[in-house]
């Protein structure tokens, strides 16, 4: 466990699929996601849902994220100075 040097929150570091470490919130996050599967009911075809678990990247919840974006972009090697939040649709 580590402390975010920008906001003081407790964080953990997890390996991303590309092998780099990502700062994440400590608690597991449960998300209900719709699958491609549908089932037939008396009311018609309805989607099937599944519960998935994972960790929320800290840059999505850190109150100082704007200050961190350039630093994290350099650390993650994102081209053009864009942060990992690029395309998030804020």
DOVOPA-267951 format. One record per residue: residue in one letter; x, y, z of N, C-alpha, C in turn. Coordinates in Angstrom, 2 decimals. Example, Ala and Ser with C-alpha at 12.3 -4.5 7.8 and 13.67 -1.06 7.14 Angstrom:
# DOVOPA-267951
> aa,n_u,n_v,n_w,ca_u,ca_v,ca_w,c_u,c_v,c_w
> A,13.19,-5.69,7.80,12.30,-4.50,7.80,13.20,-3.30,7.80 .
> S,12.85,-2.25,7.08,13.67,-1.06,7.14,12.90,0.03,7.87 .
***
This chain:
# DOVOPA-267951
> aa,n_u,n_v,n_w,ca_u,ca_v,ca_w,c_u,c_v,c_w
> X,0.85,-1.17,0.00,0.00,0.00,0.00,0.89,1.24,0.00 .
> X,0.44,2.26,-0.74,1.16,3.52,-0.84,0.20,4.67,-0.54 .
> X,0.76,5.86,-0.50,-0.01,7.08,-0.31,0.17,7.94,-1.56 .
> X,-0.94,8.44,-2.11,-0.86,9.36,-3.25,-0.19,10.64,-2.78 .
> X,0.86,11.04,-3.44,1.59,12.22,-2.99,0.86,13.52,-3.35 .
> X,-0.21,13.40,-4.14,-0.96,14.59,-4.53,-2.14,14.87,-3.62 .
> X,-2.85,13.81,-3.20,-4.05,14.02,-2.38,-3.98,13.32,-1.03 .
> X,-3.00,12.45,-0.81,-2.84,11.77,0.46,-3.68,10.51,0.64 .
> X,-4.40,10.10,-0.40,-5.25,8.90,-0.31,-4.38,7.63,-0.32 .
> X,-4.89,6.60,0.32,-4.22,5.30,0.28,-4.49,4.65,-1.07 .
> X,-3.45,4.14,-1.72,-3.59,3.51,-3.04,-2.76,2.23,-3.07 .
> X,-3.06,1.41,-4.05,-2.24,0.23,-4.33,-1.79,0.31,-5.78 .
> X,-0.72,-0.38,-6.09,-0.19,-0.39,-7.45,-0.43,-1.78,-8.05 .
> X,-1.09,-1.82,-9.20,-1.38,-3.08,-9.86,-0.81,-3.06,-11.27 .
> X,-0.42,-4.22,-11.76,0.12,-4.32,-13.11,-1.02,-4.29,-14.13 .
> X,-0.92,-3.41,-15.10,-1.87,-3.33,-16.21,-1.53,-4.44,-17.21 .
> X,-2.45,-4.75,-18.12,-2.17,-5.79,-19.12,-0.90,-5.52,-19.94 .
> X,-0.53,-4.24,-20.10,0.69,-3.93,-20.85,1.93,-4.02,-19.99 .
> X,1.75,-4.35,-18.68,2.89,-4.57,-17.81,3.30,-3.39,-16.96 .
> X,2.69,-2.24,-17.16,3.05,-1.07,-16.35,2.20,-1.02,-15.09 .
> X,2.72,-0.38,-14.07,2.00,-0.27,-12.82,1.00,0.88,-12.88 .
> X,-0.19,0.65,-12.33,-1.27,1.63,-12.32,-1.68,1.88,-10.86 .
> X,-1.75,3.17,-10.45,-2.23,3.45,-9.10,-3.74,3.22,-9.04 .
> X,-4.21,2.45,-8.05,-5.63,2.10,-7.96,-6.16,2.35,-6.56 .
> X,-7.48,2.51,-6.48,-8.15,2.61,-5.19,-8.01,1.26,-4.49 .
> X,-8.06,1.25,-3.17,-7.82,0.02,-2.42,-8.96,-0.98,-2.53 .
> X,-10.19,-0.55,-2.42,-11.31,-1.49,-2.41,-11.67,-2.04,-3.77 .
> X,-12.13,-3.29,-3.76,-12.62,-3.89,-4.99,-13.92,-3.22,-5.40 .
> X,-14.10,-3.06,-6.69,-15.29,-2.45,-7.25,-16.10,-3.55,-7.93 .
> X,-17.39,-3.62,-7.65,-18.26,-4.57,-8.32,-19.12,-3.81,-9.32 .
> X,-19.16,-4.33,-10.55,-19.89,-3.68,-11.63,-20.82,-4.69,-12.28 .
> X,-22.05,-4.27,-12.53,-23.01,-5.10,-13.23,-22.91,-4.78,-14.71 .
> X,-22.54,-5.78,-15.52,-22.37,-5.54,-16.96,-23.32,-6.42,-17.76 .
> X,-23.77,-5.86,-18.86,-24.66,-6.60,-19.75,-23.83,-7.48,-20.68 .
> X,-24.23,-8.72,-20.82,-23.53,-9.63,-21.74,-24.20,-9.58,-23.10 .
> X,-23.61,-10.22,-24.08,-24.19,-10.28,-25.42,-25.36,-11.26,-25.46 .
> X,-25.45,-12.11,-24.46,-26.49,-13.14,-24.42,-27.85,-12.53,-24.07 .
> X,-28.90,-13.05,-24.66,-30.28,-12.66,-24.36,-31.07,-13.92,-24.02 .
> X,-32.07,-13.77,-23.15,-32.93,-14.90,-22.85,-34.38,-14.52,-23.17 .
> X,-35.16,-15.51,-23.50,-36.57,-15.28,-23.82,-37.40,-15.36,-22.54 .
> X,-38.24,-14.36,-22.33,-39.17,-14.34,-21.20,-40.56,-14.06,-21.74 .
> X,-41.58,-14.17,-20.92,-42.92,-13.83,-21.39,-43.03,-12.38,-21.87 .
> X,-42.15,-11.52,-21.42,-42.15,-10.11,-21.85,-41.23,-9.85,-23.04 .
> X,-40.64,-10.89,-23.58,-39.74,-10.74,-24.73,-38.32,-11.12,-24.36 .
> X,-37.39,-10.79,-25.29,-35.98,-11.11,-25.06,-35.37,-10.03,-24.18 .
> X,-34.69,-10.47,-23.14,-34.05,-9.54,-22.21,-32.57,-9.89,-22.08 .
> X,-31.73,-8.88,-21.78,-30.29,-9.15,-21.66,-29.96,-9.93,-20.39 .
> X,-28.84,-10.61,-20.45,-28.29,-11.31,-19.29,-27.18,-10.43,-18.72 .
> X,-27.14,-10.32,-17.40,-26.14,-9.50,-16.74,-25.19,-10.38,-15.93 .
> X,-23.99,-9.88,-15.72,-23.02,-10.57,-14.88,-22.34,-9.54,-13.99 .
> X,-21.89,-10.00,-12.83,-21.16,-9.14,-11.91,-19.68,-9.35,-12.15 .
> X,-18.97,-8.24,-12.38,-17.53,-8.30,-12.58,-16.88,-7.48,-11.47 .
> X,-15.70,-7.86,-11.08,-14.97,-7.13,-10.04,-13.65,-6.62,-10.59 .
> X,-13.19,-5.54,-10.03,-11.93,-4.96,-10.44,-11.58,-3.79,-9.54 .
> X,-10.56,-3.07,-9.93,-10.08,-1.92,-9.15,-10.24,-0.66,-9.99 .
> X,-10.61,0.43,-9.33,-10.76,1.72,-9.98,-9.40,2.41,-10.03 .
> X,-8.94,2.83,-11.22,-7.68,3.59,-11.29,-7.82,4.87,-10.46 .
> X,-6.81,5.19,-9.69,-6.87,6.34,-8.79,-7.02,7.64,-9.54 .
> X,-6.52,7.76,-10.77,-6.62,9.02,-11.48,-8.07,9.38,-11.81 .
> X,-9.00,8.44,-11.70,-10.41,8.75,-11.93,-11.08,9.36,-10.70 .
> X,-10.51,9.18,-9.52,-11.13,9.70,-8.31,-10.28,10.73,-7.57 .
> X,-9.04,10.90,-7.95,-8.15,11.82,-7.24,-8.57,13.28,-7.49 .
> X,-8.77,14.05,-6.40,-9.16,15.44,-6.59,-8.07,16.29,-7.24 .
> X,-6.84,15.82,-7.23,-5.73,16.54,-7.85,-5.36,15.96,-9.21 .
> X,-6.26,15.24,-9.84,-5.94,14.52,-11.08,-5.44,15.43,-12.19 .
> X,-5.97,16.63,-12.31,-5.52,17.52,-13.37,-4.03,17.80,-13.26 .
> X,-3.54,17.98,-12.04,-2.11,18.21,-11.83,-1.31,16.94,-12.13 .
> X,-1.91,15.78,-11.91,-1.21,14.52,-12.11,-1.15,14.10,-13.57 .
> X,-2.06,14.59,-14.39,-2.18,14.07,-15.75,-0.88,14.13,-16.52 .
> X,-0.21,15.24,-16.51,1.05,15.33,-17.26,2.10,14.38,-16.70 .
> X,2.18,14.28,-15.38,3.15,13.38,-14.76,2.84,11.93,-15.14 .
> X,1.58,11.51,-15.03,1.20,10.14,-15.37,1.36,9.87,-16.86 .
> X,1.11,10.88,-17.69,1.28,10.70,-19.13,2.75,10.40,-19.44 .
> X,3.66,11.10,-18.77,5.09,10.81,-18.97,5.42,9.42,-18.44 .
> X,4.90,9.08,-17.27,5.21,7.79,-16.67,4.66,6.63,-17.49 .
> X,3.50,6.82,-18.10,2.89,5.76,-18.89,3.29,5.83,-20.36 .
> X,4.09,6.84,-20.72,4.56,6.94,-22.09,3.49,7.29,-23.10 .
> X,2.44,8.00,-22.67,1.37,8.38,-23.58,1.88,9.47,-24.49 .
> X,1.72,9.29,-25.79,2.23,10.24,-26.77,1.53,11.59,-26.67 .
> X,2.25,12.64,-26.99,1.67,13.97,-27.08,1.28,14.60,-25.76 .
> X,1.70,14.04,-24.64,1.38,14.62,-23.35,-0.05,14.36,-22.91 .
> X,-0.76,13.48,-23.59,-2.12,13.15,-23.17,-2.07,12.24,-21.97 .
> X,-3.06,12.36,-21.12,-3.11,11.56,-19.91,-3.83,10.25,-20.17 .
> X,-3.78,9.32,-19.21,-4.52,8.09,-19.33,-6.02,8.31,-19.36 .
> X,-6.49,9.50,-19.02,-7.92,9.81,-19.02,-8.40,10.24,-20.40 .
> X,-7.54,10.34,-21.38,-7.93,10.81,-22.70,-9.09,9.97,-23.23 .
> X,-10.09,10.66,-23.78,-11.23,9.97,-24.34,-12.25,9.54,-23.32 .
> X,-12.09,9.97,-22.09,-12.99,9.55,-21.03,-14.36,10.19,-21.18 .
> X,-14.45,11.32,-21.89,-15.72,11.96,-22.10,-16.19,12.79,-20.93 .
> X,-15.29,13.49,-20.31,-15.63,14.32,-19.15,-16.52,15.43,-19.54 .
***
